């Protein structure tokens, strides 16, 4: 088994998710429905940029390019983020539901990775997990508030957002070519194991919000992102993200 190839694939998926969702969350700066949410999404975005940097640094230690070159120097097809994180922020209901579903999966992933046989990733997972707990507390609070304790309209909007985002969120767990190897080496148990825990966990919060999870049989997971097939939303975001870097990639700031 090529451990380096398996690790690079796993790390790139995770780091690209963090980088892209960070930029999407940052788009709420100055636009939040209330000031506290403006601050919350901005703070979460900053944390996730830090998480992506930590993962890109581990990739560099495995023989990859330095983090800025990886983050800003690749083409659209070289990114391995799931399609969920690519979508524009839309309304607050969409962004909140994406935040809840994505960060639940993220927390569970890092909890699994704390026990990884690959020590650099296990150490980073322990550090990052503490921050994501606060992110998820924020998401869970608002899901319950707007779902069960809000108005009829807020409940309807959250249910509609769940119906829209759920198939996209299933794309987080798109299987890799290295599932068997990663599990056998004790690096990561695999996407199927993570998805099972995720479904159990989100069901608890959704029940508190009196929201109904769509049937798995009725939706098609949004796969493709892990293989480099992305939505029309990613390239414009990358063009904006990399504008300054592309002027002079060798510049020191």
Helices and strands as residue ranges (DSSP letters): H 3-26, H 35-61, H 67-72, G 76-78, G 83-86, H 92-113, H 119-148, H 152-170, G 171-173, H 179-184, H 191-208, G 216-218, G 225-227, H 232-241, H 243-247
